[in-house]
């Protein structure tokens, strides 16, 4: 789990359910909306996003971390922190994989954590992850929510939707239009409680929120630039029409590593899906965050889940006692670490055999596949030398025909032989 994202998320749905808890959320908003607006005008982070994140990650101020350390955003210590600390178990493991207490920042007031959260997102050392957010429309809370999710702020796949749900349920978007006449003094530096600010209520507008049908439409997801870390691994999101070769050149990385460490990437000129995750390192055998299961959503495959959590595909199949090539049914739980019991293995959805076959051999490539051009489908155990000998050509000729810069080939890959 991301270091800013505490265990508050997992109790949030319970918190969100009762009328009493909704009253707690309204009280939380009333108390902290001023500092959220203050920070919005200081940094450009929408007040709606700030409030929604604080509610979600602190259980509206009721989490252990919020109550004992005034930390409303799950901010961990980090090497740069030299202030007060608070220890509790979260997602840090020792060398034997056992859960150990994590170091969290402790603040004198909750407002200090609001300021520190802004500073974290604005830290120049993290610009490669979060700087694009500040180019978004400050009134477009949906793009901010999806941007935080895509930047890897939290591992929960529903993180953006949870933020949007909170913002629209409690109309937090209205605070994005507040224009304060006087600003609060910084909570971290004010020696005495600052005066209560006043606002120009006459210019506040209520944002026109789309009908609920927007949830069934594709969301506008910003293009993410730069290398980010997921499950301790370096990865990037693909641009539209990107190929592995494009990514290797752009980030000065090994094309061979990209093809080796991403199971469904088989060719240097394979056209990737927009925002598809591409890893530069060998993926882990398990997910090292605190999430144990992933609930399968419509259209998701085991490969999608493996890429989301930075897990090797074959290991994900083994952990869930599934045969390679099979796919879990929608709503089933896929285990990310540990071994699922036989009786709890995910139920499968029907995948026509022709689809499985086409998945192995279908090339997503820019190469113009002329009718009648001879092809060879790579089988397990094939080598470039063996294929070249079979068709009475040199290895170099075979590599030139297929624009290969190494002898690495994979089962299912299609090679031109003329």
C-alpha positions in Angstrom: 0.0 0.0 0.0 1.1 3.5 -0.7 2.8 5.3 2.2 0.1 8.0 2.2 -2.7 5.6 2.3 -3.4 4.1 5.7 -5.7 1.3 6.7 -8.6 3.8 7.1 -9.8 2.8 3.6 -10.7 -0.7 4.7 -13.0 0.5 7.5 -14.5 3.3 5.4 -17.4 1.4 4.0 -18.6 0.5 7.5 -18.1 4.2 8.5 -20.1 5.3 5.5 -23.2 3.2 6.2 -25.0 4.7 9.2 -26.8 8.0 9.7 -24.6 8.6 12.8 -21.5 8.1 10.8 -22.7 10.5 8.1 -23.2 13.0 10.8 -19.6 12.5 11.9 -18.5 13.2 8.3 -20.5 16.4 8.2 -18.9 17.5 11.4 -15.5 16.7 10.0 -16.2 18.8 6.9 -17.4 21.7 9.0 -14.2 21.6 11.1 -11.6 21.2 8.3 -13.1 22.9 5.3 -11.3 26.2 6.1 -7.9 24.7 6.1 -8.8 22.8 2.9 -9.7 26.0 1.2 -6.7 27.7 2.6 -4.4 25.0 1.2 -6.3 25.1 -2.1 -5.4 28.8 -2.6 -1.8 28.2 -1.4 -1.0 25.2 -3.5 -3.7 24.6 -6.1 -5.0 21.3 -4.7 -8.8 21.4 -4.9 -10.4 21.6 -1.5 -12.9 18.9 -2.5 -10.0 16.5 -3.2 -8.2 17.4 0.1 -11.4 16.9 2.2 -12.3 13.6 0.4 -8.8 12.2 1.0 -8.8 13.2 4.6 -12.2 11.7 5.2 -11.3 8.5 3.4 -7.9 7.9 5.0 -8.7 9.0 8.6 -12.2 7.5 8.8 -13.5 11.1 9.2 -11.0 11.7 12.0 -11.9 8.5 13.9 -8.9 6.3 12.9 -6.2 5.3 15.5 -3.7 7.3 13.5 -5.8 10.5 13.5 -6.7 10.3 17.1 -3.2 9.5 18.4 -1.0 11.5 16.1 -3.3 14.1 14.4 -2.2 12.4 11.1 -5.2 12.6 8.8 -3.4 11.4 5.6 -1.4 8.4 6.7 1.9 10.2 6.2 4.8 8.0 7.0 8.1 9.3 8.4 10.4 9.0 5.4 14.1 9.8 5.6 13.5 13.5 5.6 11.2 13.6 8.7 12.9 14.5 12.0 9.8 15.4 14.0 7.6 13.4 16.4 6.7 9.9 15.4 4.0 7.3 16.1 4.3 3.6 15.4 1.6 1.2 14.3 1.3 -1.8 12.1 0.4 -1.0 8.5 2.2 -2.7 5.6 5.9 -2.8 6.4 7.4 -6.3 6.6 10.7 -7.6 8.0 13.1 -9.9 6.1 10.9 -12.9 7.0 7.8 -11.3 5.6 6.3 -10.6 9.1 4.3 -7.4 9.7 6.2 -4.9 11.8 5.2 -1.5 13.1 5.5 1.4 10.6 6.7 4.8 11.5 4.2 7.6 11.0 4.5 11.3 11.4 2.9 12.9 14.5 1.6 16.4 14.4 0.7 19.0 17.0 -2.7 19.7 15.3 -4.7 18.1 12.5 -4.2 21.2 10.4 -0.5 20.6 10.3 -1.1 17.3 8.6 -3.2 19.1 5.9 -0.3 21.4 5.2 2.2 18.5 5.2 0.0 16.5 2.8 0.1 19.5 0.4 3.9 19.7 0.7 4.2 16.0 0.0 2.4 16.3 -3.3 4.4 19.4 -4.2 7.8 18.0 -3.2 10.1 18.6 -6.2 11.6 15.1 -5.6 8.2 13.6 -6.4 7.5 15.8 -9.4 7.9 12.9 -11.7 4.8 11.4 -10.1 2.5 14.2 -9.1 3.5 17.3 -11.1 1.0 16.7 -13.9 -1.8 17.0 -11.4 -1.2 20.7 -11.1 -1.7 21.2 -14.8 -5.3 19.9 -14.5 -8.3 22.1 -14.2 -8.6 22.9 -10.4 -12.4 22.6 -10.8 -12.2 19.2 -12.4 -12.2 17.0 -9.3 -12.8 13.8 -11.4 -9.5 14.2 -13.3 -7.7 14.9 -10.0 -9.2 11.8 -8.4 -8.3 9.6 -11.4 -4.9 11.3 -11.6 -4.1 10.4 -8.0 -5.1 6.8 -8.7 -3.0 6.6 -11.9 0.0 8.2 -10.2 0.0 5.3 -7.8 -1.1 7.3 -4.7 -3.1 4.3 -3.5 -3.2 0.7 -4.6 -7.0 0.2 -4.2 -8.4 0.0 -7.7 -11.5 1.9 -6.6 -9.7 4.7 -5.0 -10.7 7.3 -7.6 -14.4 6.2 -7.5 -14.4 6.4 -3.7 -13.1 10.0 -3.7 -15.6 11.0 -6.4 -18.4 9.3 -4.5 -17.6 11.3 -1.3 -17.2 14.6 -3.2 -20.6 14.2 -4.8 -22.5 12.7 -1.8 -21.4 15.6 0.4 -21.2 18.2 -2.3 -17.6 18.9 -1.5 -17.1 20.4 -5.0 -18.8 23.6 -3.8 -15.7 24.4 -1.7 -13.6 24.5 -4.9 -15.4 27.8 -5.7 -14.8 29.6 -2.4 -12.7 32.8 -2.6 -11.5 33.7 0.9 -11.1 37.4 1.7 -8.5 36.6 4.4 -6.5 33.4 4.7 -5.7 31.3 7.8 -2.1 31.6 9.0 -0.2 28.4 8.5 -1.2 25.8 11.1 2.4 24.8 11.5 3.6 28.3 12.3 0.8 30.2 14.0 1.6 30.8 17.7 -2.0 31.5 18.5 -5.3 30.3 16.9 -5.8 32.4 13.8 -9.0 34.5 13.3 -11.9 32.8 11.5 -11.8 33.8 7.8 -14.7 35.3 5.9 -15.8 34.3 2.4 -17.4 36.0 -0.6 -20.5 33.8 -0.6 -22.1 35.7 -3.4 -19.7 34.2 -6.0 -20.0 30.6 -4.9 -21.5 28.4 -7.6 -22.8 24.9 -7.3 -21.1 22.7 -9.8 -23.4 21.0 -12.3 -22.7 17.3 -11.7 -23.5 14.9 -14.5 -26.2 12.3 -14.1 -25.2 8.9 -12.6 -24.8 7.5 -16.1 -21.3 9.0 -16.2 -20.1 6.0 -14.1 -20.9 3.7 -17.1 -18.8 5.8 -19.5 -15.0 5.8 -19.9 -13.4 8.3 -17.6 -11.0 10.9 -18.8 -7.6 9.7 -17.5 -4.7 12.0 -17.9 -1.5 10.7 -19.5 1.1 10.0 -16.9 4.7 10.8 -17.7 7.8 9.5 -15.9 8.9 6.4 -14.1 6.9 5.5 -10.9 7.3 2.7 -8.4 4.7 0.0 -7.8 5.3 -3.0 -5.5 8.9 -1.8 -5.3 9.4 -1.9 -9.1 10.1 0.7 -11.7 7.3 1.0 -14.2 5.7 3.5 -16.6 2.3 4.0 -18.2 2.1 3.7 -22.0 1.1 6.6 -24.2 -1.4 6.2 -26.9 0.1 4.2 -29.8 3.2 3.4 -27.8 5.4 0.4 -28.6 7.9 -1.3 -26.4 10.6 0.2 -28.6 9.2 3.7 -28.1 9.3 3.3 -24.3 12.8 1.8 -24.3 14.1 4.8 -26.2 12.2 7.4 -24.2 13.4 6.2 -20.8 16.7 4.8 -21.9 15.8 1.3 -20.8 16.5 -2.2 -22.1 14.0 -3.4 -24.8 14.9 -6.9 -23.8 13.9 -6.3 -20.2 10.6 -4.9 -21.3 9.8 -7.9 -23.4 11.1 -10.3 -20.8 9.3 -8.9 -17.7 5.9 -8.1 -19.2 4.3 -11.5 -20.2 1.9 -10.2 -22.9 4.5 -8.0 -24.6 6.1 -10.1 -27.3 7.4 -7.8 -30.0 9.3 -4.6 -30.2 6.7 -2.9 -32.3 3.6 -4.2 -30.5 1.1 -1.4 -30.1 0.2 -1.0 -26.4 -3.0 0.1 -24.8 -3.2 3.6 -23.5 -2.1 3.7 -19.8 -1.0 0.0 -20.0 1.6 -0.7 -17.3 5.0 -1.5 -18.5 7.6 -2.8 -16.0 11.4 -2.4 -16.4 12.2 -5.0 -13.7 11.3 -8.6 -13.0 8.0 -8.6 -11.2 7.6 -10.0 -7.7 6.2 -13.4 -6.7 3.6 -11.7 -4.5 2.2 -8.3 -3.6 4.0 -6.7 -0.7 1.3 -4.2 0.3 -1.4 -4.9 2.9 -4.1 -5.9 0.4 -4.5 -9.6 0.3 -7.2 -10.0 -2.4 -8.4 -8.4 -5.6 -12.0 -8.5 -6.6 -12.3 -9.2 -10.3 -14.1 -6.5 -12.3 -15.7 -6.8 -15.7 -13.2 -7.2 -18.5 -10.3 -7.8 -16.2 -7.9 -10.7 -16.9 -5.3 -12.4 -14.8 -2.7 -10.5 -16.7 -4.4 -7.2 -15.9 -4.4 -8.0 -12.2 -0.7 -9.2 -12.4 0.3 -5.8 -14.0 -1.8 -3.8 -11.5 0.0 -5.3 -8.5 3.4 -6.0 -10.0 3.2 -9.8 -9.7 4.5 -12.4 -12.1 1.6 -13.9 -14.0 2.6 -17.5 -13.4 3.0 -16.9 -9.7 -0.5 -15.3 -9.6 -1.9 -18.5 -11.2 -0.1 -20.7 -8.7 -1.3 -18.7 -5.7 -4.9 -19.1 -6.8 -4.6 -22.8 -7.9 -5.6 -21.9 -11.4 -4.4 -23.3 -14.7 -2.5 -20.9 -17.0 -4.8 -19.3 -19.6 -8.0 -19.6 -17.5 -9.8 -16.4 -16.3 -11.7 -15.8 -13.0 -15.3 -14.9 -13.0 -16.5 -11.3 -12.3 -16.8 -10.7 -8.6 -14.4 -13.5 -7.6 -11.5 -12.8 -5.3 -7.9 -13.3 -6.5 -5.3 -13.8 -3.8 -2.2 -11.6 -4.1 -0.1 -13.1 -1.4 -0.2 -16.5 0.3 -1.8 -19.6 -1.2 -5.6 -19.9 -1.6 -7.2 -23.0 -0.2 -8.5 -25.5 -2.8 -12.1 -24.9 -1.7 -11.7 -21.1 -2.1 -10.1 -21.1 -5.5 -11.7 -18.5 -7.8 -14.6 -19.7 -10.0 -13.8 -19.4 -13.7 -15.6 -17.7 -16.5 -16.0 -19.4 -19.8 -13.3 -18.4 -22.3 -13.9 -19.8 -25.8 -10.9 -21.9 -26.9 -10.6 -19.9 -30.1 -10.0 -16.8 -28.0 -7.3 -18.5 -26.0 -5.6 -19.5 -29.2 -5.9 -16.1 -30.7 -4.5 -14.5 -27.6 -1.3 -16.6 -28.0 -0.7 -15.8 -31.7 -2.4 -12.5 -32.4 0.2 -9.8 -32.9 -0.7 -6.3 -32.1 1.8 -4.7 -34.4 2.4 -1.8 -36.8 3.9 -4.2 -39.3 1.8 -4.4 -42.5 0.8 -8.0 -42.7 0.5 -8.5 -46.5 -1.7 -11.3 -47.7 0.4 -14.4 -48.6 3.4 -13.4 -46.6 4.9 -16.5 -44.9 4.9 -16.6 -41.1 6.2 -18.9 -38.4 4.5 -19.1 -35.0 7.1 -19.6 -32.2 6.6 -22.8 -30.2 8.0 -23.7 -26.8 11.7 -24.7 -27.2 12.1 -22.8 -30.5 15.3 -20.8 -31.0 16.2 -18.2 -33.7 19.0 -20.5 -34.8 16.6 -23.5 -35.2 14.0 -21.5 -37.1 16.6 -19.9 -39.4 18.0 -23.4 -40.2 14.5 -24.7 -40.8 13.8 -22.1 -43.4 17.4 -22.1 -44.8 18.3 -18.6 -43.9 20.8 -16.9 -41.6 20.0 -15.8 -38.1 20.9 -12.2 -39.0 18.5 -12.3 -42.0 15.7 -13.6 -39.7 16.4 -10.8 -37.2 16.4 -8.1 -39.9 13.0 -9.4 -41.4 11.4 -9.0 -37.9 13.3 -6.0 -36.7 14.8 -7.9 -33.7 17.7 -6.5 -31.8 18.3 -9.7 -29.7 17.8 -13.4 -30.0 15.0 -13.3 -27.5 11.7 -14.9 -28.7 8.7 -16.1 -26.9 6.1 -18.9 -27.5 3.2 -17.5 -29.6 5.3 -14.8 -31.2 4.9 -14.5 -35.0 8.0 -14.2 -37.1 8.1 -13.4 -40.9 10.2 -15.8 -42.9 10.2 -14.0 -46.2 
